[in-house]
Amino acid sequence: MARDLTMNPSAGPEKFGKYYLKELINSGGLADIWLATDGRGKHFALRKLKREHRFNFNARRRFSHGNKVLAQLGDSDHIVGYVEHGSDYLLMDYVEAENLKELFVRQDPVLTENVAQILIDAATGLAHMHECGYMHLDFKPENILVTRNAVVRLCDFDTALPIPEKPVKLAQNPGTPAYMAPEQLKREPLDARADIFAFGVAAYELLTNKKPFPGDTPGEILTAQMDPAGAVPLREFNPDAPAALEKVVMRCLECAPERRYPYCGLMLRELQNALYI
């Protein structure tokens, strides 16, 4: 599911249920992701709850929740492929890929050569998720996997929640401040339009190498968002971007939810039209 990071230092592969853990390919606060094989040698990505969280009820609940959400999303070319899950693991299709942030940091040619398709595919994955009734609530470059052929798959659904009929205030405040919508930073009621805002931040950053609302703290980011002038128009930093693309991204970045796209499918169609896809 992601690029190789660390070889398993043990003499042989570790057995985990009916699978063999071959290489550690990614590690986060909640879980490790391993390249795993079954008895026939077929490769998978196995997300395994970290040992220190075995007796942490909140961590186990969050981990299990993300697994169940992915299971509900069905087949999509732009969502990581679900195979099965248990109480402490998630088995997914294995894809040789890196996350968008890693590629962005080193300005990998796969981005510059395929930026339009990457934007379309990421929006397609998000629209599919919304159509399945869930909002991501942590849409950001780290959760967008890109293969060497520029195939995009969204991942990490631990913070996802059902889309409410009307905006609701969350008991928790999941997500990453730089990509949070103003209503999320202010702990106000929200809905799936928070994901549309997050898409706009990621798209703006990818196209300009800048954050639309810079800041080192949630308070600084919110202050920038609430500036009546709004974000600097995208084409001031990237004049090669089509005007129609700028219009789509800037609408996603509207501070007031009602001024954004009402649903992701409409955003996707306008994005496709702007990029002639």
N, C-alpha and C positions, 0 to 999 in steps of 0.2 A: 504493500500500500504506500510505502514511502521509501526513500533511498536508504541504502545500507549505511549504518552509522557505526556499529560496534559488532565485532565478531564475538560469538559465544566462547568464552575462555575455557569452558570445560572440555575434557578430552573427547567426549562424544555428545550427541544431541540429547537434551533433557527430555524425558518423557512427560507429557501432560495429557492425561486421559488417553485417548486413542491417537494423539498427535505427537509429533517430535518437533521440539523447538530448535531451529537451526541457527538463526542469527537474530540478535537484537537490532531492530531497524529504526525504532523511535522510542522515546521515553517521555512521559509527561508526569504531572503531579499525581494523577490518579491511577494511571495504568502504563504498562509497557506494551509495545507492539513487536511481535516476533514474526520472522519468516518461519512458517511451520509447514510440515508435510504430513500427509496421512500414510497409512500402511502401503499405499500404492505409489508413493512418491509425489503425489500431486501437491503443488504449492498453494499456500493460503497465507493471509495475514491474520494473526491471532492476537487480539487485544486482551491482555491478562491483567486483572486487578492486582495492584501492588500488594505485597505481603503485609506491609505495615497498615493497610486499610482493612484487613480481614475482619476486624472486630469494630470497625468504625461504621455505625449504622448509616449516618448521613452519606458517607462516601459510597457505601455499597448501594444505597438507594439511588443515588445519582448515576452510578455506573449502570445499574440494572435498567433505569429509566431510559438512558441513551440507547441501550441495546434494543429495548422494546420499540422505541420510536423508529429506529432504522428498520426493524422487522416489518413495520407498518407502511414503509414508504414504497415497497414493491420494487419492481425492476425499472431502472432508469439508466440511460447511458451516462448520466452526469451526477449520479449518487454512488458512493462506494457500494459494491455488491455484497448483500447480506447472504450468509450461508446458514448459520445457526448461532445460538448463544445459550449459556448456562448461567449459574449464579455468579461465577467469577471469571467468565471469559466471553468474548465475542469473536466469531470466526467470519472472516470476510474474504472476498476475492483478493488475490494478491496482484498488485499493479506496480510496476517500476515507475515511481513518480517522486517528485519533490513538491513541497508546498510552495504556494505562490510567493510567500515572503522570502523564502530562501532564494528563489530565482530572481526576485526583484532586487535583493540586496547586492547581488553580483551582476545585475543587469544582463542576465542570460539572454542570448540571441533568440531563444525559443519565445520569449515575450515580445520582443520588438518585431519579430517576423510573423507572429500569430495573435497580436493583441486583440484584433476585432473578434476572432473566433473564440478566444478565451473569455472575453466579455459576454458574448452571446451564450456560450456554454454554461458559464457560471450563473447567468440569469435564468437559463433554461432549467438548471438543477434546482434553483431556488423556487421557480414557478411550479415545478413538479411537487416540491415539498409542500408548498402552500395549497396546491390542488388536493393533496392528500390530507389536508386539515391541520398542518403543523407550521408554526413559525420557529425559525432557528434560534434567534436571540443571541447568537455569537458568530454572525457571519463576518469573516475577516480573512485576509490573505493566508494566515496559518491554517485555516480550515478549508482551503481550496487546493486540491492536489492537481498537478499538471504533469503529464507524461512527456517524454521527449518528442512525441508526435503531436503535442499540444492538446491532448484529450484531457478534459477537466472532469473531476469528480469532487463533490462536496463531502465533507466528513465531520465527525464529532458532533453528536446530537444530544449530548448530556444535558444541555440547557434548554432544549426544545420544549415547547408547550403547545397544546391545542389552540388553534386560532379562535378567539372568543367572538361571540356575535356582536358585542360592542366592547370598546376599550375597557380593560380591567387593570387595577393596580396589583402588582405582583408582590407576593409575600417576601420573595428573595429578589435580588437585582443582579441576575447573571449577565455575563458579557464582558467586553473589553472597552473601557471608556472612550478610546479614540474613535471607535466605530459605533458608539451608542447614539441614538437619537436624543434630542433635547428632553422629550418627555420621559425617556428612560433614565437619563442622568438626574432629572428632577424628581424621580420616583412618582410620577403621575401615571394615570391609566394609559395603557398602550395596546396596540394590536399589531397585525402583520406589517403595517406600514413602517414599523421600526426596522424591519429587515430591509425594506426598500431604501431607507436612509443609509443603512450600513453598506448596502450595495453601492450607493452613490459615493460614499467615502472611499471604498476600495477602488472603484473605477477612476475616480478623480486622482487618487494617489498613483495608480498605474499609468495614467496618461500624462501626468505632470511631474512626477517625482516629489510631490509635495502633499501634505495633508490639507484638506480644505479648511479645517478648523484646528490650528496648531495649539498645543498646550502640553505642559508636563504633568498636570494634575486634572482630575475631573472638573474641578472648579474653573480652571483656566480654559479648558475645552468648552465648557458650557458658556462661559463669558464670550468666547469667540463665536459660538453658535448664535447667541442672542443679539449680536451686533446687527443693527437694522440694515447695514450695507450688505450683509450676507457674505458668502464665500467669494473670493476673487474669481471672475469668470474664467472658466477652464482654458479658453483659447488665448488668454493673455500669457499663459505659461507655455501653451502648446498650440501655436497658430496653425499647425498642420492638421489639427483635429477638425473634422467636419462640423459646421455650425449646428447641424441637426443633432449630432452626438452631444455637443455641449448642452443643447437644450434639454435632452433627456437626463443627463447627469445632474444638471443644476436643478431640475424639477425634483429629482430624488432627494436633493439636499435641502429642500425647503424646510424651514424650522417648524412651521405649523403642519401637522400631519394631513390636514384636509387639503393642503396645497400640493401634496405629493400625489403620485399615482394611487388610485384607490385600490388597485390590486396588481399583483406582479405580472400577470399575463398581459395586461395592457402595456406595462413598461417594456416587457420583452418584445412585443410587436413593434413598438416605436423604436426600440433599439435596433431591431433587425432592419427596419426601414431606413434608419439613419446610417447604417453600415452596409446597405445594399445587399443584405443576406436574406 
